[in-house]
């Protein structure tokens, strides 16, 4: 058995790649098969034929690996490639992470499941490594001189990476019912995501359109990171061109979030990449997404080179598994992971550990033996994991909605990633349907956000469907308002003039993630800590029996219930944002109608309103981020 940093074993229902890491012959055979197929297809010009076959093969493969609509019985035998065909209806009373169709299945599977159910990390008296070892956690130690530099340089590889998944929940950037109104089914809208990151906000926005929406939606999607842009384009093509929305959602879900995928998924994505490359003319491309939608764009040489390179990339699953373990189980980072576990319920700790080990978004007890191919779009061409060691897709979506969706499909709230699987399946199936029924034009760019604004205003993209008269009903600038990126004054100078002057609800919105350490009053002082400690006792988030070492991991709770709105406005003032807004002809909105000032706060509440936590899972969210809106000064929606 393989031990992890908590002393836990790796369970029996595993990835074949992780199960058989000592069998390089199998990895080589899979890699050789993939290369042979790719060579034959390209040699004989069979790209379209193969893509059609692969998409049909998903249907033919349904009995073995069909997308889940209900939680399956957890009685699975991976070595025999067998699983119980029934739904799981009765949860394990110990961990509630898996469910069975009968007592008989539960008894048969107990030999395997007891290793998870009795995992020490599920124990109510589990403690982080630093508490067990009687030392301060590494993230609170102050190192100086060469020691600090050595430690910082060592952690860079694990703590820094590309942001392929969002770290604040997805937002419906239109929120029509609170802005333009629900009687807008025929209206055209133009949206700009100028530092888009992934597609989560686009998915939520399109899914929240009125069911009878018949207008035309134009969406500018820009990110300066080539791999982010490539992944977004491929996701759109997957969701727009695979006819069956259930199949499309399944391929897209695992392409987006799972480190390992069924081999047929990898074949479909590989053929889509080739098809996309065929559509490139110089630096521009255009591809239909069904009958009504289209994705076009202008891509840099760097992005095109990355796309071509990724089309040839094959990473054996054993190598990928070893790389995940190298990054996510680096000993010097154990305290960071255990700090996160301290804020989780016991079963949620194990669910998170399971995803950290294997990186597949599935119900905890679902069969995963057919996930036998590496998702190379989460790794570099050299086989390196692209993100940091703490990356999780759970941060990208509203956790209350995730749990609710999971329960609707039979999952238990303990099974975080099972709930996420069902939530994403619902969202992506709906999004795929919407792409095919609505008229949506995506214009993709991979530019620096400041350069893009100048080029739009100058008419540089006139021949690519983006005239210099282009204006937008929403401009989402993400977190580039933080001073280490572009900053609010520069964002307003670049983008405010591109707001739609004929729509009084047109809004530029963004959020600050990194402001708290820069402001002395952003976190509670000694007196406030005493008051907040009493409050947290009352709320049940800390208790007198708690190990003192665990409390160190719960400081996030103090900020969550602390009003730091004055400190945030001081932060804005120090940047000269009021003068910058005046010059740009916009005004800071005090009443929010798209997303609240702080995550979990009421939408229409003032900026000093504290987050509300309707469920225990709500506390898992990052509520330090502050959202800001700017609208045209003459807008009657400004207060």
TILO-736804 format. One record per residue (C-alpha): x, y, z; residue in one letter. Coordinates in steps of 0.25 Angstrom, whole numbers, plus 5000, padded with zeros to 4 digits. Layout:
BEGIN
{atom {X,Y,Z},'A'}
...
//
This chain:
BEGIN
{atom {5000,5000,5000},'X'}
{atom {5005,5014,4997},'X'}
{atom {5005,5023,5009},'X'}
{atom {5001,5038,5008},'X'}
{atom {5005,5050,5017},'X'}
{atom {4994,5046,5027},'X'}
{atom {4998,5032,5028},'X'}
{atom {4986,5028,5020},'X'}
{atom {4986,5016,5010},'X'}
{atom {4981,5018,4996},'X'}
{atom {4968,5010,4994},'X'}
{atom {4965,4999,4985},'X'}
{atom {4956,5006,4975},'X'}
{atom {4966,5013,4968},'X'}
{atom {4972,5018,4954},'X'}
{atom {4978,5007,4947},'X'}
{atom {4990,5017,4945},'X'}
{atom {4992,5018,4960},'X'}
{atom {4988,5004,4963},'X'}
{atom {4999,4998,4954},'X'}
{atom {5010,5009,4954},'X'}
{atom {5020,4998,4955},'X'}
{atom {5015,4992,4941},'X'}
{atom {5022,5001,4930},'X'}
{atom {5018,4991,4919},'X'}
{atom {5004,4995,4921},'X'}
{atom {5007,5010,4920},'X'}
{atom {5016,5008,4908},'X'}
{atom {5005,4999,4901},'X'}
{atom {4994,5010,4903},'X'}
{atom {5004,5021,4898},'X'}
{atom {5008,5013,4886},'X'}
{atom {4993,5010,4883},'X'}
{atom {4990,5025,4883},'X'}
{atom {5002,5029,4875},'X'}
{atom {4998,5018,4864},'X'}
{atom {4984,5023,4863},'X'}
{atom {4988,5037,4862},'X'}
{atom {4998,5034,4851},'X'}
{atom {4988,5026,4843},'X'}
{atom {4978,5037,4844},'X'}
{atom {4987,5048,4839},'X'}
{atom {4994,5039,4828},'X'}
{atom {4981,5036,4822},'X'}
{atom {4973,5049,4824},'X'}
{atom {4963,5043,4833},'X'}
{atom {4961,5054,4843},'X'}
{atom {4946,5056,4841},'X'}
{atom {4943,5041,4840},'X'}
{atom {4951,5038,4852},'X'}
{atom {4944,5050,4860},'X'}
{atom {4930,5045,4856},'X'}
{atom {4934,5030,4860},'X'}
{atom {4940,5035,4873},'X'}
{atom {4927,5043,4877},'X'}
{atom {4918,5031,4873},'X'}
{atom {4928,5022,4881},'X'}
{atom {4924,5030,4893},'X'}
{atom {4910,5025,4891},'X'}
{atom {4914,5011,4888},'X'}
{atom {4923,5011,4901},'X'}
{atom {4911,5016,4910},'X'}
{atom {4908,5003,4917},'X'}
{atom {4923,5002,4922},'X'}
{atom {4925,5017,4925},'X'}
{atom {4912,5025,4923},'X'}
{atom {4910,5038,4929},'X'}
{atom {4903,5037,4943},'X'}
{atom {4889,5042,4946},'X'}
{atom {4888,5036,4959},'X'}
{atom {4898,5032,4970},'X'}
{atom {4903,5018,4967},'X'}
{atom {4904,5006,4977},'X'}
{atom {4919,5007,4982},'X'}
{atom {4921,4992,4981},'X'}
{atom {4932,4992,4970},'X'}
{atom {4943,4982,4967},'X'}
{atom {4953,4990,4959},'X'}
{atom {4962,4978,4957},'X'}
{atom {4951,4970,4951},'X'}
{atom {4945,4982,4943},'X'}
{atom {4932,4980,4950},'X'}
{atom {4922,4989,4957},'X'}
{atom {4908,4987,4962},'X'}
{atom {4898,4993,4952},'X'}
{atom {4889,4998,4963},'X'}
{atom {4887,5012,4969},'X'}
{atom {4893,5014,4983},'X'}
{atom {4881,5017,4992},'X'}
{atom {4887,5014,5006},'X'}
{atom {4899,5022,5011},'X'}
{atom {4910,5016,5019},'X'}
{atom {4906,5020,5034},'X'}
{atom {4921,5022,5037},'X'}
{atom {4926,5032,5026},'X'}
{atom {4914,5035,5018},'X'}
{atom {4923,5036,5006},'X'}
{atom {4918,5024,4999},'X'}
{atom {4904,5018,4997},'X'}
{atom {4899,5003,4994},'X'}
{atom {4887,4997,4987},'X'}
{atom {4886,4986,4998},'X'}
{atom {4892,4981,5011},'X'}
{atom {4898,4969,5002},'X'}
{atom {4906,4979,4994},'X'}
{atom {4911,4987,5006},'X'}
{atom {4916,4974,5012},'X'}
{atom {4923,4969,5000},'X'}
{atom {4930,4983,4998},'X'}
{atom {4934,4985,5013},'X'}
{atom {4947,4979,5011},'X'}
{atom {4951,4990,5002},'X'}
{atom {4943,5001,5008},'X'}
{atom {4947,4999,5022},'X'}
{atom {4961,5005,5018},'X'}
{atom {4954,5018,5014},'X'}
{atom {4944,5018,5025},'X'}
{atom {4954,5016,5036},'X'}
{atom {4964,5025,5030},'X'}
{atom {4970,5033,5042},'X'}
{atom {4967,5046,5034},'X'}
{atom {4952,5043,5036},'X'}
{atom {4954,5042,5051},'X'}
{atom {4948,5053,5060},'X'}
{atom {4961,5055,5068},'X'}
{atom {4970,5056,5055},'X'}
{atom {4980,5067,5057},'X'}
{atom {4989,5074,5047},'X'}
{atom {5004,5070,5046},'X'}
{atom {5009,5082,5054},'X'}
{atom {5000,5079,5066},'X'}
{atom {5004,5065,5066},'X'}
{atom {5018,5068,5066},'X'}
{atom {5017,5080,5076},'X'}
{atom {5023,5091,5067},'X'}
{atom {5018,5103,5060},'X'}
{atom {5012,5102,5046},'X'}
{atom {5022,5105,5035},'X'}
{atom {5013,5116,5030},'X'}
{atom {5014,5124,5042},'X'}
{atom {5029,5123,5044},'X'}
{atom {5037,5135,5041},'X'}
{atom {5050,5132,5034},'X'}
{atom {5060,5142,5031},'X'}
{atom {5072,5144,5022},'X'}
{atom {5077,5132,5013},'X'}
{atom {5067,5122,5020},'X'}
{atom {5055,5131,5016},'X'}
{atom {5060,5132,5002},'X'}
{atom {5064,5117,5001},'X'}
{atom {5050,5113,5006},'X'}
{atom {5043,5123,4997},'X'}
{atom {5050,5118,4985},'X'}
{atom {5047,5104,4989},'X'}
{atom {5032,5106,4990},'X'}
{atom {5031,5114,4977},'X'}
{atom {5029,5101,4969},'X'}
{atom {5018,5096,4978},'X'}
{atom {5011,5109,4982},'X'}
{atom {5011,5116,4968},'X'}
{atom {5005,5111,4956},'X'}
{atom {4995,5115,4945},'X'}
{atom {4981,5118,4949},'X'}
{atom {4973,5108,4940},'X'}
{atom {4961,5108,4950},'X'}
{atom {4955,5120,4957},'X'}
{atom {4957,5123,4972},'X'}
{atom {4944,5130,4974},'X'}
{atom {4930,5125,4971},'X'}
{atom {4924,5127,4957},'X'}
{atom {4916,5139,4955},'X'}
{atom {4904,5142,4945},'X'}
{atom {4910,5155,4940},'X'}
{atom {4896,5160,4934},'X'}
{atom {4887,5156,4946},'X'}
{atom {4876,5162,4937},'X'}
{atom {4865,5161,4947},'X'}
{atom {4872,5171,4956},'X'}
{atom {4877,5180,4945},'X'}
{atom {4871,5181,4931},'X'}
{atom {4859,5173,4935},'X'}
{atom {4853,5160,4931},'X'}
{atom {4846,5165,4919},'X'}
{atom {4858,5165,4911},'X'}
{atom {4857,5152,4903},'X'}
{atom {4859,5159,4890},'X'}
{atom {4870,5168,4894},'X'}
{atom {4884,5167,4889},'X'}
{atom {4896,5168,4899},'X'}
{atom {4911,5169,4898},'X'}
{atom {4919,5164,4909},'X'}
{atom {4935,5166,4911},'X'}
{atom {4943,5157,4920},'X'}
{atom {4956,5164,4918},'X'}
{atom {4964,5155,4928},'X'}
{atom {4955,5143,4927},'X'}
{atom {4962,5131,4934},'X'}
{atom {4953,5119,4931},'X'}
{atom {4939,5119,4926},'X'}
{atom {4931,5118,4939},'X'}
{atom {4925,5132,4938},'X'}
{atom {4921,5130,4924},'X'}
{atom {4914,5117,4927},'X'}
{atom {4906,5123,4938},'X'}
{atom {4902,5135,4930},'X'}
{atom {4897,5128,4918},'X'}
{atom {4890,5117,4927},'X'}
{atom {4883,5128,4934},'X'}
{atom {4877,5135,4921},'X'}
{atom {4862,5134,4920},'X'}
{atom {4858,5121,4915},'X'}
{atom {4851,5128,4903},'X'}
{atom {4864,5137,4900},'X'}
{atom {4864,5140,4885},'X'}
{atom {4874,5151,4885},'X'}
{atom {4889,5151,4880},'X'}
{atom {4900,5150,4890},'X'}
{atom {4914,5155,4887},'X'}
{atom {4924,5150,4897},'X'}
{atom {4939,5155,4896},'X'}
{atom {4948,5146,4904},'X'}
{atom {4962,5150,4906},'X'}
{atom {4973,5144,4915},'X'}
{atom {4988,5146,4913},'X'}
{atom {4992,5132,4917},'X'}
{atom {4992,5123,4904},'X'}
{atom {4988,5110,4911},'X'}
{atom {4976,5117,4918},'X'}
{atom {4971,5122,4904},'X'}
{atom {4974,5108,4897},'X'}
{atom {4966,5101,4908},'X'}
{atom {4954,5111,4907},'X'}
{atom {4953,5109,4892},'X'}
{atom {4954,5094,4893},'X'}
{atom {4943,5094,4904},'X'}
{atom {4934,5102,4895},'X'}
{atom {4936,5093,4883},'X'}
{atom {4934,5081,4891},'X'}
{atom {4921,5086,4897},'X'}
{atom {4916,5092,4883},'X'}
{atom {4919,5081,4874},'X'}
{atom {4916,5068,4881},'X'}
{atom {4902,5067,4877},'X'}
{atom {4897,5059,4890},'X'}
{atom {4898,5069,4901},'X'}
{atom {4899,5058,4911},'X'}
{atom {4912,5053,4904},'X'}
{atom {4917,5067,4902},'X'}
{atom {4916,5071,4917},'X'}
{atom {4923,5058,4921},'X'}
{atom {4935,5060,4912},'X'}
{atom {4935,5075,4915},'X'}
{atom {4934,5072,4930},'X'}
{atom {4946,5063,4931},'X'}
{atom {4954,5071,4921},'X'}
{atom {4952,5083,4930},'X'}
{atom {4955,5077,4943},'X'}
{atom {4960,5062,4943},'X'}
{atom {4975,5059,4942},'X'}
{atom {4971,5045,4936},'X'}
{atom {4960,5043,4926},'X'}
{atom {4954,5031,4918},'X'}
{atom {4963,5028,4906},'X'}
{atom {4952,5031,4896},'X'}
{atom {4951,5045,4902},'X'}
{atom {4965,5047,4899},'X'}
{atom {4963,5043,4885},'X'}
{atom {4951,5052,4883},'X'}
{atom {4959,5064,4889},'X'}
{atom {4971,5061,4880},'X'}
{atom {4963,5061,4867},'X'}
{atom {4956,5074,4871},'X'}
{atom {4970,5080,4873},'X'}
{atom {4974,5076,4859},'X'}
{atom {4961,5081,4853},'X'}
{atom {4963,5094,4860},'X'}
{atom {4977,5095,4854},'X'}
{atom {4971,5093,4841},'X'}
{atom {4962,5105,4843},'X'}
{atom {4974,5114,4846},'X'}
{atom {4977,5124,4835},'X'}
{atom {4989,5132,4838},'X'}
{atom {4986,5136,4853},'X'}
{atom {4971,5136,4852},'X'}
{atom {4961,5125,4852},'X'}
{atom {4946,5122,4852},'X'}
{atom {4938,5110,4856},'X'}
{atom {4923,5107,4856},'X'}
{atom {4917,5103,4870},'X'}
{atom {4905,5096,4864},'X'}
{atom {4895,5103,4855},'X'}
{atom {4894,5116,4863},'X'}
{atom {4907,5119,4870},'X'}
{atom {4921,5122,4866},'X'}
{atom {4935,5124,4872},'X'}
{atom {4945,5133,4865},'X'}
{atom {4958,5139,4869},'X'}
{atom {4972,5144,4867},'X'}
{atom {4983,5136,4873},'X'}
{atom {4998,5139,4875},'X'}
{atom {5009,5131,4870},'X'}
{atom {5011,5126,4884},'X'}
{atom {4997,5121,4886},'X'}
{atom {4997,5114,4873},'X'}
{atom {5010,5108,4876},'X'}
{atom {5005,5103,4889},'X'}
{atom {4993,5097,4882},'X'}
{atom {5001,5090,4872},'X'}
{atom {5010,5084,4883},'X'}
{atom {4998,5080,4891},'X'}
{atom {4992,5072,4880},'X'}
{atom {5004,5063,4880},'X'}
{atom {5006,5062,4895},'X'}
{atom {5004,5048,4901},'X'}
{atom {5008,5046,4916},'X'}
{atom {5007,5032,4921},'X'}
{atom {4998,5031,4933},'X'}
{atom {5009,5025,4942},'X'}
{atom {5017,5038,4939},'X'}
{atom {5005,5047,4941},'X'}
{atom {5002,5040,4954},'X'}
{atom {5016,5041,4959},'X'}
{atom {5016,5056,4956},'X'}
{atom {5003,5059,4963},'X'}
{atom {5009,5052,4975},'X'}
{atom {5022,5060,4974},'X'}
{atom {5014,5073,4974},'X'}
{atom {5003,5070,4983},'X'}
{atom {5010,5062,4994},'X'}
{atom {5023,5071,4995},'X'}
{atom {5027,5069,5010},'X'}
{atom {5030,5084,5012},'X'}
{atom {5016,5087,5008},'X'}
{atom {5008,5078,5018},'X'}
{atom {5005,5089,5027},'X'}
{atom {4998,5096,5016},'X'}
{atom {4989,5084,5013},'X'}
{atom {4986,5081,5027},'X'}
{atom {4982,5096,5030},'X'}
{atom {4971,5094,5019},'X'}
{atom {4967,5081,5025},'X'}
{atom {4965,5087,5039},'X'}
{atom {4954,5095,5034},'X'}
{atom {4947,5083,5028},'X'}
{atom {4937,5072,5034},'X'}
{atom {4944,5058,5035},'X'}
{atom {4937,5053,5023},'X'}
{atom {4940,5065,5015},'X'}
{atom {4955,5064,5019},'X'}
{atom {4955,5050,5012},'X'}
{atom {4948,5054,5000},'X'}
{atom {4958,5065,4998},'X'}
{atom {4969,5056,5000},'X'}
{atom {4964,5046,4990},'X'}
{atom {4963,5057,4980},'X'}
{atom {4977,5062,4984},'X'}
{atom {4982,5048,4981},'X'}
{atom {4976,5045,4968},'X'}
{atom {4969,5057,4962},'X'}
{atom {4956,5051,4957},'X'}
{atom {4943,5058,4958},'X'}
{atom {4934,5047,4961},'X'}
{atom {4925,5042,4973},'X'}
{atom {4934,5035,4983},'X'}
{atom {4929,5021,4981},'X'}
{atom {4928,5022,4966},'X'}
{atom {4936,5012,4957},'X'}
{atom {4948,5020,4951},'X'}
{atom {4956,5008,4944},'X'}
{atom {4953,5013,4930},'X'}
{atom {4959,5026,4933},'X'}
{atom {4972,5021,4927},'X'}
{atom {4978,5033,4919},'X'}
{atom {4984,5045,4924},'X'}
{atom {4978,5059,4922},'X'}
{atom {4990,5065,4916},'X'}
{atom {4983,5079,4916},'X'}
{atom {4986,5079,4931},'X'}
{atom {5001,5077,4929},'X'}
{atom {5012,5084,4921},'X'}
{atom {5018,5078,4909},'X'}
{atom {5029,5073,4918},'X'}
{atom {5019,5066,4927},'X'}
{atom {5019,5076,4938},'X'}
{atom {5006,5079,4946},'X'}
{atom {5002,5093,4942},'X'}
{atom {4995,5098,4955},'X'}
{atom {4999,5100,4969},'X'}
{atom {4998,5088,4979},'X'}
{atom {4985,5094,4986},'X'}
{atom {4977,5096,4973},'X'}
{atom {4962,5091,4974},'X'}
{atom {4950,5092,4965},'X'}
{atom {4941,5094,4978},'X'}
{atom {4946,5108,4979},'X'}
{atom {4940,5111,4965},'X'}
{atom {4925,5109,4969},'X'}
{atom {4915,5113,4979},'X'}
{atom {4916,5102,4989},'X'}
{atom {4902,5102,4994},'X'}
{atom {4897,5100,4979},'X'}
{atom {4907,5089,4978},'X'}
{atom {4902,5081,4990},'X'}
{atom {4888,5083,4986},'X'}
{atom {4890,5078,4972},'X'}
{atom {4897,5066,4978},'X'}
{atom {4886,5063,4987},'X'}
{atom {4876,5064,4975},'X'}
{atom {4884,5052,4969},'X'}
{atom {4885,5043,4981},'X'}
{atom {4898,5048,4986},'X'}
{atom {4901,5051,5001},'X'}
{atom {4906,5064,5005},'X'}
{atom {4919,5057,5011},'X'}
{atom {4923,5054,4996},'X'}
{atom {4927,5068,4992},'X'}
{atom {4933,5063,4979},'X'}
{atom {4921,5054,4976},'X'}
{atom {4912,5066,4978},'X'}
{atom {4921,5075,4969},'X'}
{atom {4921,5064,4958},'X'}
{atom {4905,5065,4958},'X'}
{atom {4905,5080,4959},'X'}
{atom {4915,5081,4947},'X'}
{atom {4907,5071,4939},'X'}
{atom {4895,5079,4940},'X'}
{atom {4901,5092,4937},'X'}
{atom {4909,5087,4925},'X'}
{atom {4897,5080,4919},'X'}
{atom {4889,5092,4920},'X'}
{atom {4900,5101,4914},'X'}
{atom {4902,5091,4903},'X'}
{atom {4887,5092,4899},'X'}
{atom {4888,5107,4900},'X'}
{atom {4900,5108,4891},'X'}
{atom {4892,5100,4880},'X'}
{atom {4879,5108,4882},'X'}
{atom {4883,5122,4885},'X'}
{atom {4891,5131,4876},'X'}
{atom {4905,5133,4882},'X'}
{atom {4917,5139,4876},'X'}
{atom {4930,5137,4884},'X'}
{atom {4942,5146,4880},'X'}
{atom {4955,5140,4886},'X'}
{atom {4968,5148,4889},'X'}
{atom {4981,5145,4896},'X'}
{atom {4985,5159,4898},'X'}
{atom {4990,5167,4910},'X'}
{atom {4977,5174,4915},'X'}
{atom {4982,5188,4914},'X'}
{atom {4987,5186,4899},'X'}
{atom {4974,5179,4896},'X'}
{atom {4966,5192,4900},'X'}
{atom {4975,5201,4892},'X'}
{atom {4974,5192,4880},'X'}
{atom {4958,5191,4881},'X'}
{atom {4957,5206,4882},'X'}
{atom {4967,5208,4870},'X'}
{atom {4959,5199,4861},'X'}
{atom {4970,5189,4860},'X'}
{atom {4960,5177,4860},'X'}
{atom {4950,5184,4850},'X'}
{atom {4952,5173,4840},'X'}
{atom {4950,5162,4851},'X'}
{atom {4936,5167,4855},'X'}
{atom {4940,5176,4866},'X'}
{atom {4939,5191,4861},'X'}
{atom {4944,5203,4868},'X'}
{atom {4930,5206,4872},'X'}
{atom {4928,5194,4880},'X'}
{atom {4923,5195,4894},'X'}
{atom {4919,5186,4904},'X'}
{atom {4907,5184,4914},'X'}
{atom {4917,5177,4924},'X'}
{atom {4932,5178,4925},'X'}
{atom {4937,5167,4935},'X'}
{atom {4952,5171,4939},'X'}
{atom {4953,5159,4949},'X'}
{atom {4964,5162,4959},'X'}
{atom {4973,5171,4950},'X'}
{atom {4968,5182,4959},'X'}
{atom {4979,5178,4969},'X'}
{atom {4991,5187,4969},'X'}
{atom {5001,5176,4966},'X'}
{atom {4993,5174,4953},'X'}
{atom {4987,5186,4946},'X'}
{atom {4981,5194,4957},'X'}
{atom {4967,5201,4957},'X'}
{atom {4972,5215,4951},'X'}
{atom {4978,5208,4939},'X'}
{atom {4966,5198,4937},'X'}
{atom {4957,5210,4937},'X'}
{atom {4965,5218,4928},'X'}
{atom {4966,5206,4918},'X'}
{atom {4952,5200,4919},'X'}
{atom {4942,5210,4924},'X'}
{atom {4940,5217,4911},'X'}
{atom {4936,5204,4905},'X'}
{atom {4923,5203,4914},'X'}
{atom {4910,5204,4906},'X'}
{atom {4905,5218,4908},'X'}
{atom {4891,5214,4903},'X'}
{atom {4889,5204,4914},'X'}
{atom {4888,5210,4928},'X'}
{atom {4891,5197,4934},'X'}
{atom {4904,5195,4927},'X'}
{atom {4915,5192,4938},'X'}
{atom {4929,5189,4939},'X'}
{atom {4932,5179,4950},'X'}
{atom {4944,5173,4957},'X'}
{atom {4949,5168,4970},'X'}
{atom {4961,5170,4979},'X'}
{atom {4967,5157,4985},'X'}
{atom {4980,5162,4990},'X'}
{atom {4977,5175,4997},'X'}
{atom {4976,5170,5012},'X'}
{atom {4991,5168,5015},'X'}
{atom {4993,5183,5009},'X'}
{atom {4984,5189,5019},'X'}
{atom {4987,5190,5034},'X'}
{atom {4972,5190,5038},'X'}
{atom {4967,5180,5028},'X'}
{atom {4969,5169,5039},'X'}
{atom {4964,5170,5054},'X'}
{atom {4973,5175,5064},'X'}
{atom {4975,5169,5078},'X'}
{atom {4962,5175,5084},'X'}
{atom {4954,5171,5072},'X'}
{atom {4960,5157,5073},'X'}
{atom {4954,5155,5087},'X'}
{atom {4940,5159,5083},'X'}
{atom {4941,5151,5070},'X'}
{atom {4946,5139,5078},'X'}
{atom {4933,5140,5087},'X'}
{atom {4925,5141,5075},'X'}
{atom {4931,5129,5068},'X'}
{atom {4929,5121,5081},'X'}
{atom {4914,5124,5080},'X'}
{atom {4914,5120,5066},'X'}
{atom {4920,5107,5069},'X'}
{atom {4932,5109,5060},'X'}
{atom {4942,5108,5071},'X'}
{atom {4941,5101,5085},'X'}
{atom {4949,5100,5098},'X'}
{atom {4952,5086,5095},'X'}
{atom {4959,5089,5082},'X'}
{atom {4974,5087,5082},'X'}
{atom {4981,5100,5082},'X'}
{atom {4989,5096,5070},'X'}
{atom {4976,5095,5062},'X'}
{atom {4972,5109,5065},'X'}
{atom {4984,5114,5057},'X'}
{atom {4977,5109,5045},'X'}
{atom {4964,5116,5047},'X'}
{atom {4969,5130,5047},'X'}
{atom {4961,5131,5033},'X'}
{atom {4948,5131,5041},'X'}
{atom {4952,5144,5049},'X'}
{atom {4953,5151,5036},'X'}
{atom {4940,5145,5031},'X'}
{atom {4932,5151,5042},'X'}
{atom {4940,5164,5043},'X'}
{atom {4935,5177,5036},'X'}
{atom {4947,5182,5028},'X'}
{atom {4939,5191,5018},'X'}
{atom {4945,5204,5024},'X'}
{atom {4959,5198,5022},'X'}
{atom {4955,5194,5007},'X'}
{atom {4950,5208,5004},'X'}
{atom {4963,5213,5010},'X'}
{atom {4970,5204,5000},'X'}
{atom {4963,5209,4989},'X'}
{atom {4965,5224,4993},'X'}
{atom {4980,5222,4994},'X'}
{atom {4980,5217,4979},'X'}
{atom {4973,5230,4975},'X'}
{atom {4961,5223,4970},'X'}
{atom {4952,5234,4972},'X'}
{atom {4959,5243,4963},'X'}
{atom {4962,5232,4953},'X'}
{atom {4947,5230,4952},'X'}
{atom {4944,5244,4950},'X'}
{atom {4954,5245,4938},'X'}
{atom {4948,5232,4932},'X'}
{atom {4934,5237,4933},'X'}
{atom {4929,5226,4943},'X'}
{atom {4924,5225,4957},'X'}
{atom {4926,5215,4968},'X'}
{atom {4913,5208,4970},'X'}
{atom {4909,5206,4985},'X'}
{atom {4897,5198,4982},'X'}
{atom {4901,5184,4976},'X'}
{atom {4892,5177,4966},'X'}
{atom {4900,5166,4960},'X'}
{atom {4909,5160,4972},'X'}
{atom {4910,5165,4986},'X'}
{atom {4921,5174,4992},'X'}
{atom {4926,5161,4999},'X'}
{atom {4924,5147,4996},'X'}
{atom {4912,5141,5004},'X'}
{atom {4907,5155,5007},'X'}
{atom {4893,5159,5003},'X'}
{atom {4893,5164,4989},'X'}
{atom {4886,5178,4992},'X'}
{atom {4893,5180,5005},'X'}
{atom {4902,5192,5007},'X'}
{atom {4917,5189,5007},'X'}
{atom {4919,5188,5022},'X'}
{atom {4909,5176,5022},'X'}
{atom {4916,5163,5027},'X'}
{atom {4915,5150,5020},'X'}
{atom {4904,5141,5024},'X'}
{atom {4907,5126,5024},'X'}
{atom {4894,5118,5022},'X'}
{atom {4901,5104,5022},'X'}
{atom {4913,5099,5029},'X'}
{atom {4919,5097,5015},'X'}
{atom {4918,5112,5013},'X'}
{atom {4929,5115,5022},'X'}
{atom {4939,5108,5012},'X'}
{atom {4938,5120,5003},'X'}
{atom {4948,5130,5002},'X'}
{atom {4940,5143,5007},'X'}
{atom {4952,5152,5007},'X'}
{atom {4950,5157,4993},'X'}
{atom {4943,5170,4991},'X'}
{atom {4935,5173,4978},'X'}
{atom {4934,5187,4972},'X'}
{atom {4925,5192,4961},'X'}
{atom {4926,5204,4952},'X'}
{atom {4916,5210,4943},'X'}
{atom {4914,5222,4935},'X'}
{atom {4913,5235,4943},'X'}
{atom {4900,5239,4937},'X'}
{atom {4894,5225,4940},'X'}
{atom {4881,5226,4949},'X'}
{atom {4885,5213,4955},'X'}
{atom {4897,5220,4962},'X'}
{atom {4895,5223,4977},'X'}
//
